[in-house]
C-alpha cells in the first residue's frame, strides 16, 4: 500500500513538474506581449493620437517610379520592381519634444515593411513639438500584391517600455481601391524636397 | 560484526524502512511544527517582497527622472553646477519662421548671460541644455548659441542666445528652463537640478 502511495506521489510530482515547465514556456510570450506598445487605431484623414503624439495621414500615393528633382542636374528617376507607396502625414507632439521611430507598413497578410531605405529618398526624422503640426513623408517599396489593406504604424524613437504608444492608421487601401491602385499605379511620383 | 550505536543517530529520523531500535519521542509535536512553518512563511513572504521592492527601487534609480526645480525670480542670478546664469531679456516679437518649421510656430529668442565660475565651468557652459515650457507642462526644444569667436573665460560674462519655436499664442507665457545637458547630465546621482526663469 505504501509502495503504491509512493508511486502515485512520484507520478504526481513528475506530472506537476512537467506542467510547471509547460506553463513556463508561456512566460517569454507573456513578457513580450507586456512590452508591446499601446496601440491607437484610426483611418486616413482622421487625427489618431495618444498621450505622447498625434498623427493625421493626409494623403497616400502609389507609383511605380519616383522622381527626385535636382536643381543642377537631370532629375533622378528610381524605378521599383514592385510599387512605391508614399504617405504624407502631419505629426505633433502632445507633451514634450518627440521623435518618431519604429515606422513600418503592416500588410493584410501580416507582413511588415520599413521605409524604402534608398539613400536618395530622405527619411522624415524630424523632432516634433507640442501643439505644432509638422509635416512627415514616408516612402515604402512593396510588392504589388501587398498593397491592399496596408496600414501605417508610427511609434517613438525613445527606448520602449510598457507604456510606449504607437498609432496604427488604416490607409484606406482595402478592397477595390487597393486592387485598382496596385494594378494601375501612377507612372511616377515627384518627391518634394 | 560490531554494533555502532552512533550509526542510528545520524540516520534520517523520518526514514522508516528499518525500525528504529532506539526508542525516542518526537522533538516537536505536529501542531507546534506547523505553527513554526506558518511563522516562517509569514516572515519569508514579506522578506521576498521587500527584497524585490528594494531591488526594483535600485534599478529604477538608474532611470530616475526626478528634477529639483529652482525658480529664479525675474532678473535674478542662479547657479547651475559651475556656471552662473542670468536671463537678460526676451524677444517676443515672434519673427516669421522659416518655411520648414511647422505652421503656427513663431520664433522666441531669449538672451542669457552665462559666467563660468571656474575651469570646469568653462567646459560646462556649452553643455547647458535649454527648453521652454508653459503652465500646462508642455515642453519645447530650445537651442543655445554663443559667439564662436568669444571663448568662455572664468569670471567673465558670456552671452548665449536661446532660440525656440513655440505656438504664437504662447510666446509671451512660456518660461525658460536650463538643466545640465550632454555629458553633464550623467555626472551626479540624485535629482537633476533645473533652473526655471520667471518673467
Interface residues (C-beta under 8 A of the other chain):
Chain A: X92 X95 X96 X97 X127 X128 X129 X130 X131 X132 X133 X134 X135
Chain B: X101 X102 X103 X104 X105 X131 X137 X138 X139 X140 X141 X165 X166 X167 X170
